Amino acid sequence: MENTIVRLESISIENFKNVKYGQLCFANNRKNYRTSILGLYGQNGSGKTALIDAIELLQLALKGAQIPSKFADYINVEAGYAYLRYEFSVSGKEDRYQAFYEFKLTAEKIETAQNTIVLENDDVHFKAKITDELLSYAYESETLKIRKSTLLDTSSKKVFTPTTKYSCLVGKDKKVNMNLMVDKKIIQAASRSFAFSGELLSVIRNNQVGQGDLEYQRHMRLIESLVRYGNFELFVINTANSGIISMNMVPLSFRYENGKSGAIGNILIPLEETAPIPEETVSVVERIITNMNVVLSRIVPGLTIRLENLGEILFANGKKGVRIQLISLKNKKAIPLKYESEGIKKIISVLQLLIVVYNRSSITVAIDELDAGIFEYLLGELLRIISEQGKGQLIFTSHNLRPLETLNRGFIAFTTTNSSNRYIRMGNLKDSNNLRDFYFRDIILGEQSEEVYDPTNNSEIALAFREAGEFNGT
């Protein structure tokens, strides 16, 4: 399974945040490139972050994790539910899948406890639920080709359909079926995906009867590939990271491998004061920093960071820990990292993931506002290098237009003012056109099939500033 390459090929979004409908395809932008990059551009509030949120929702579903209640608020106010659809390519040594995963996102009111007095001005709280999951696939190998068919559909009152796929994966034990019916209700009530829940996966993996069947093995390769992808190969960095950095904390996201061992995760390291971390984590962080410094010193000439060990401590649970501080070294002068710029901290927080995207094919990293605090020329060069020589998949949003001049135009998409057709790629573009200039021109002239900018009136803005000043007595 570790040699399987999973790529996110497309996303369709319906009634999610301010996107009534939007569809983005990542598969057609890789001509002559091993890597897959998509940079999404557009004015504020036009649906860029919705794309990153949709990928985060996918990650949570594939991990079988609880969906945070915030996603209940992401359902468009004019709709009863949101619908999300994802397409993947899953390539192994001897076979290839085209997989499709889709589901409804609904909001359910959280009932208050009995005997609790609810006041009129109390907020009504909702939880997000994933329902009507549908996993389907097409399959191709040297000896067999299967058209698109449904593997798992949770929309019925049964555990899942089709019945033939259920029998293949789960078996015909009635007691197991009854237990799974209960599990399904509990899991959905707990705001988790049932299709990728640990409870269902455990039953399928323990199906001794099916394990010798070639169809069972084929289905399991697909399911296990998607589970591995969601847990170990898909990373989402949202704007919360930028807020954390502003509070002088570094969220260090990483995937690190050394031979047959490795580590994956996200460590939040405070910068205002020394930070206690578990003893076994120290060696992992040190290896990650050593690895990052190879690239960091080239990105920001002369700059490296190091982990300062300030002595052992004992946690309340009796386990040993170490108190650390991150140090910045520039031209051999050491200062606490907290005194560096937010741009440097942002680079450090995502650098290890960019290294992994550059080197590994089955890695997807989605970053909201990648450009925050990063010098635009450096941003453009980093993305050019990754696009031309990298192997993985990078999806990002940005307000900085420099990448429009350094990336292949197939790697760029734009938001529109039409919430029912939220994402487009530029048409009528010649090879000689500068995409940045072309985008500015379209903002003014509106030559695309959809409007990409909701125009503002400078005189009205100036008048509003003056009126606001008079209101404040200035």
C-alpha positions in Angstrom: 0.0 0.0 0.0 2.9 2.4 0.7 3.9 2.4 -3.0 0.4 3.5 -4.0 0.1 7.1 -5.3 -3.1 8.9 -4.5 -3.9 12.2 -6.2 -6.9 14.5 -5.6 -8.1 15.1 -9.2 -11.2 17.3 -8.7 -13.6 18.8 -6.2 -17.2 19.8 -6.7 -18.8 22.0 -4.0 -22.5 22.8 -3.6 -24.1 25.2 -1.1 -20.9 25.4 1.0 -20.2 28.8 2.5 -20.7 31.3 -0.3 -20.3 28.8 -3.0 -23.7 27.7 -4.5 -21.8 25.6 -7.0 -18.1 25.4 -7.9 -15.9 22.8 -9.5 -12.2 22.6 -9.9 -10.2 20.0 -11.8 -6.6 19.4 -10.9 -6.0 16.6 -13.4 -5.7 18.8 -16.6 -2.9 21.0 -15.4 0.0 18.6 -15.3 1.1 18.4 -18.9 4.9 17.8 -18.9 4.9 18.1 -15.1 5.2 15.4 -12.4 3.9 17.8 -9.8 0.3 19.1 -9.5 -0.2 22.7 -8.4 -3.3 24.8 -8.1 -3.2 28.4 -7.1 -6.6 30.0 -6.5 -7.0 33.8 -6.9 -9.8 36.2 -6.4 -11.1 39.2 -4.4 -11.9 38.9 -0.7 -15.0 36.9 0.2 -15.2 35.1 -3.2 -14.8 31.5 -2.2 -11.1 30.8 -2.0 -11.0 29.7 1.7 -14.1 27.6 1.0 -11.9 25.4 -1.2 -9.4 24.8 1.6 -12.2 24.2 4.1 -13.7 21.6 1.7 -10.3 19.8 1.6 -10.1 19.9 5.4 -13.5 18.3 5.6 -12.3 15.6 3.3 -9.3 14.9 5.5 -11.5 14.6 8.6 -13.9 12.3 6.8 -11.1 10.0 5.5 -9.6 9.9 9.0 -13.0 8.9 10.6 -12.6 11.9 12.9 -15.3 14.0 14.4 -16.4 16.9 12.2 -16.1 20.2 14.2 -19.4 22.1 14.8 -18.1 25.1 12.9 -18.8 23.2 9.6 -22.5 23.3 10.5 -22.3 27.1 10.0 -20.6 26.5 6.5 -23.9 25.3 5.0 -25.3 28.0 2.7 -28.1 29.8 4.5 -30.4 29.3 1.5 -29.9 25.5 1.4 -30.8 22.7 3.8 -27.5 20.9 3.2 -24.2 21.2 1.4 -23.0 18.5 -1.0 -19.3 17.8 -1.7 -17.8 15.4 -4.2 -14.2 14.4 -4.6 -12.4 12.5 -7.4 -9.1 10.7 -6.9 -6.7 8.7 -9.0 -5.1 5.8 -7.1 -2.2 4.2 -8.9 -0.4 1.1 -7.8 2.3 -1.0 -9.5 -0.1 -3.2 -11.3 -3.5 -1.5 -11.3 -5.2 1.9 -11.3 -8.4 3.2 -9.8 -10.5 6.2 -10.4 -12.4 6.8 -7.2 -15.3 9.1 -6.3 -16.4 10.0 -2.8 -19.3 12.2 -2.1 -21.6 13.1 0.8 -24.1 15.5 2.3 -23.2 17.9 5.0 -26.1 18.7 7.3 -26.7 20.7 10.4 -28.6 19.2 13.4 -29.7 21.2 16.4 -28.1 20.2 19.6 -30.8 19.4 22.0 -30.5 21.0 25.5 -30.6 18.7 28.5 -33.9 18.1 30.3 -34.8 20.6 33.0 -32.6 23.2 31.4 -34.1 26.7 31.1 -33.5 28.2 27.6 -33.8 31.9 27.4 -35.0 33.7 24.2 -31.6 35.3 23.6 -29.6 32.1 24.1 -27.7 31.0 21.0 -29.0 27.9 19.2 -26.1 25.4 18.7 -25.8 23.0 15.8 -23.6 20.1 15.0 -22.4 19.1 11.6 -23.2 15.6 10.2 -22.0 13.6 7.3 -24.7 11.6 5.7 -25.6 9.8 2.4 -22.0 8.8 1.7 -21.3 7.3 -1.7 -18.0 5.7 -2.6 -17.7 4.5 -6.2 -14.8 3.5 -8.5 -13.6 2.4 -11.9 -10.8 -0.1 -12.1 -8.1 -1.0 -14.7 -5.3 -3.5 -14.8 -3.5 -5.5 -17.5 -6.1 -8.2 -17.3 -9.3 -6.5 -16.1 -11.2 -3.4 -16.7 -14.3 -2.4 -14.6 -16.6 0.5 -15.4 -17.6 2.9 -12.7 -19.6 1.1 -10.1 -20.8 1.8 -6.5 -18.7 0.2 -3.8 -20.4 1.7 -0.7 -23.6 3.7 -0.3 -24.8 4.7 3.2 -28.0 6.5 2.2 -30.4 3.6 2.8 -31.6 2.2 6.1 -29.3 -0.8 5.7 -25.7 -0.7 6.8 -24.7 0.0 3.3 -25.6 -1.0 -0.3 -25.1 -2.6 -2.8 -25.9 -5.9 -1.2 -23.3 -7.7 -3.3 -20.5 -5.4 -2.1 -21.7 -5.6 1.5 -21.5 -9.4 1.3 -18.1 -9.3 -0.2 -16.6 -6.9 2.3 -18.5 -7.7 5.5 -20.0 -11.2 5.0 -23.4 -12.6 5.9 -23.2 -12.8 9.7 -26.5 -11.4 11.1 -25.0 -10.5 14.4 -22.3 -8.5 12.7 -25.0 -6.8 10.6 -27.0 -5.8 13.7 -23.9 -4.4 15.5 -23.0 -2.3 12.4 -26.6 -0.9 12.2 -26.1 0.3 15.8 -22.6 1.6 15.0 -23.9 3.5 12.0 -26.4 5.5 14.0 -24.0 6.2 16.8 -21.2 7.3 14.4 -23.4 9.6 12.4 -24.8 11.1 15.6 -21.2 11.7 16.7 -20.5 13.7 13.5 -18.2 11.2 11.9 -18.0 9.5 8.6 -19.4 6.0 8.7 -17.8 4.8 5.5 -14.3 5.5 6.9 -15.0 4.8 10.5 -12.7 2.6 12.5 -15.7 0.4 13.5 -16.6 -0.4 9.9 -13.0 -0.8 8.8 -12.3 -3.2 11.7 -15.1 -5.4 10.6 -14.0 -5.4 7.0 -10.4 -6.1 7.9 -11.4 -9.0 10.1 -13.5 -10.7 7.4 -11.5 -13.9 7.2 -13.9 -15.5 4.7 -13.4 -12.7 2.1 -9.7 -12.2 2.4 -8.9 -14.9 -0.1 -11.3 -13.5 -2.7 -9.8 -11.4 -5.5 -12.7 -8.9 -5.5 -12.4 -8.4 -1.8 -8.7 -7.7 -2.2 -9.3 -5.2 -5.0 -11.9 -3.3 -2.9 -9.6 -3.3 0.2 -6.7 -1.9 -1.8 -8.8 1.1 -2.7 -10.3 1.6 0.8 -6.9 1.3 2.5 -5.3 3.6 0.0 -7.8 6.3 0.8 -7.5 5.8 4.5 -3.8 6.0 4.4 -4.0 9.1 2.2 -6.4 10.9 4.7 -4.3 10.0 7.7 -0.7 10.3 6.5 -0.5 12.0 3.1 -3.1 14.9 3.1 -2.2 18.1 5.0 -4.3 21.2 5.4 -2.9 24.5 6.7 -5.6 27.1 7.2 -5.6 30.8 8.3 -5.7 29.8 11.9 -2.0 29.1 11.6 -1.3 32.7 10.7 -3.3 33.8 13.7 -1.2 31.5 15.9 2.0 32.9 14.5 0.7 36.5 15.3 0.4 35.3 18.9 4.1 34.3 18.9 3.6 30.6 18.5 4.9 28.4 15.7 2.7 25.6 14.5 5.3 23.2 13.1 3.6 20.9 10.5 5.7 18.0 9.4 6.1 14.6 7.8 9.5 13.2 8.3 11.0 9.9 7.2 14.3 8.3 8.0 14.6 4.8 6.5 11.8 2.7 7.7 11.0 5.0 10.6 9.4 8.4 10.6 6.9 10.8 12.2 3.9 12.9 11.1 2.0 15.6 12.9 1.8 19.2 14.1 3.6 20.6 17.1 2.7 24.0 18.5 5.7 25.6 20.0 5.2 28.9 22.1 7.9 31.5 21.4 7.2 34.0 24.2 8.4 31.5 26.8 10.2 28.2 26.9 8.1 25.2 25.9 7.8 21.8 27.6 7.6 18.8 25.2 7.8 15.1 25.8 11.3 13.6 25.9 10.6 11.3 23.0 9.6 14.2 20.8 12.9 16.1 21.1 14.8 13.8 18.7 12.0 14.1 16.2 12.0 17.9 16.3 15.8 18.0 16.1 15.8 15.9 13.0 13.1 18.0 11.4 14.9 21.2 12.1 18.2 19.8 10.7 16.3 18.7 7.6 14.6 22.1 7.3 17.9 24.1 7.7 19.3 22.6 4.5 16.6 24.5 2.6 16.1 27.4 5.0 19.7 28.6 4.7 19.2 28.8 0.9 15.8 30.6 1.0 17.0 33.2 3.6 20.8 33.3 3.1 22.7 32.7 6.3 19.6 31.8 8.4 19.2 28.6 10.3 17.3 27.7 13.5 18.1 25.3 16.3 16.4 23.8 19.3 17.9 24.9 22.6 17.6 22.2 25.3 17.1 24.0 28.7 16.9 20.9 30.9 14.7 18.0 31.9 11.3 18.4 33.6 8.6 16.0 34.9 5.0 16.2 33.7 2.1 15.8 36.0 1.5 12.2 34.7 5.1 11.2 35.8 6.5 11.2 32.2 9.8 12.9 31.5 9.9 16.0 29.3 12.3 18.7 28.2 12.0 22.5 28.3 13.0 23.9 24.9 13.3 27.2 23.1 13.7 27.9 19.3 16.7 29.9 18.4 17.4 31.8 15.2 20.9 32.0 13.9 21.7 34.7 11.3 25.4 35.2 10.4 26.3 33.2 13.6 24.4 35.6 15.8 21.8 33.7 18.0 18.5 35.4 19.0 15.2 33.9 20.2 13.0 33.0 17.1 10.2 35.2 18.5 12.1 38.3 17.4 12.1 37.2 13.7 9.5 38.5 11.3 6.1 36.8 10.8 7.2 36.0 7.3 10.2 34.0 8.6 7.9 32.2 11.1 5.4 31.4 8.3 8.1 29.9 6.1 9.4 27.8 9.0 5.9 26.6 9.9 5.2 25.1 6.4 8.7 24.4 5.1 8.9 20.8 6.0 5.6 20.1 4.2 6.9 21.9 1.1 10.0 19.7 1.2 7.8 16.6 1.3 5.7 17.9 -1.6 8.9 18.4 -3.6 10.1 14.9 -3.0 7.0 12.6 -2.7 4.4 11.9 -5.3 1.5 10.8 -3.0 1.4 13.9 -0.9 -1.2 16.7 -1.0 -0.7 19.9 0.9 -3.4 22.6 0.9 -2.5 26.0 2.3 -4.7 29.0 2.7 -3.0 32.4 2.2 0.4 30.9 1.4 1.7 34.4 0.7 1.0 35.8 4.2 4.2 37.7 5.2 6.4 36.1 2.5 8.4 38.4 0.1 6.7 38.1 -3.3 9.8 37.4 -5.4 10.8 34.6 -3.0 7.2 33.2 -3.2 7.2 33.2 -6.9 10.6 31.4 -7.1 9.7 28.8 -4.5 6.5 27.9 -6.4 8.4 27.8 -9.8 10.9 25.4 -8.4 8.3 23.1 -6.9 6.2 23.2 -10.1 9.1 22.4 -12.4 10.9 19.8 -10.3 8.6 18.6 -7.5 6.6 15.4 -7.4 3.6 16.0 -5.1 0.4 18.1 -5.1 0.2 21.6 -3.7 -3.1 23.6 -3.5 -3.0 27.1 -2.2 -4.8 30.4 -2.1 -3.0 33.7 -2.4 -3.5 37.5 -2.8 0.0 38.0 -4.1 0.0 37.9 -7.9 3.7 37.2 -8.4 3.1 33.4 -9.0 0.9 34.4 -12.0 4.1 35.3 -13.7 6.2 32.3 -12.6 3.8 29.4 -12.8 2.4 27.6 -15.9 -1.0 29.1 -16.5 -2.5 25.6 -16.2 -1.7 25.8 -12.5 -3.8 28.9 -11.9 -7.6 29.3 -11.3 -9.8 32.2 -10.4 -12.9 32.9 -8.4 -15.9 34.7 -10.0 -18.7 36.9 -8.7 -21.2 34.3 -9.7 -21.8 32.0 -6.7 -23.4 29.4 -9.0 -20.2 29.1 -11.1 -17.6 30.1 -8.5 -14.4 28.8 -10.1 -13.0 29.3 -13.6 -9.8 29.2 -15.6 -8.9 32.1 -17.9 -10.0 31.7 -21.5 -8.7 33.5 -24.7 -5.2 33.5 -23.2 -2.3 33.4 -25.6 1.2 32.0 -24.8 2.6 35.5 -25.1 0.2 37.0 -22.6 1.4 37.8 -19.1 -1.2 36.2 -16.9 -0.9 38.9 -14.2 -1.5 41.7 -16.7 -4.2 39.7 -18.3 -6.0 39.3 -15.0 -5.8 43.0 -14.2 -7.1 43.8 -17.7 -10.1 41.4 -17.2 -10.9 43.0 -13.9 -11.4 46.3 -15.8 -12.8 45.1 -19.1 -14.6 41.9 -18.0 -13.8 39.8 -21.1 -14.3 36.3 -19.5 -17.5 34.3 -19.6 -17.9 35.1 -15.9 -17.1 38.4 -14.0 -14.0 37.9 -11.9 -14.3 41.1 -9.8 -17.2 42.9 -8.3 -16.2 46.5 -9.2 -15.9 49.2 -6.6 -16.3 52.9 -7.0 -13.4 55.0 -5.7 -15.5 58.2 -5.2 -18.0 56.3 -3.2 -15.3 54.8 -1.0 -13.8 58.2 -0.5 -17.2 59.6 0.5 -17.7 56.7 2.9 -14.4 57.5 4.6 -15.4 61.1 5.0 -18.8 60.3 6.4 -17.3 57.8 8.8 -14.8 60.4 10.0 -17.6 62.9 10.6 -19.6 60.3 12.6 -16.5 59.7 14.8 -16.1 63.5 15.3 -12.8 63.7 13.5 
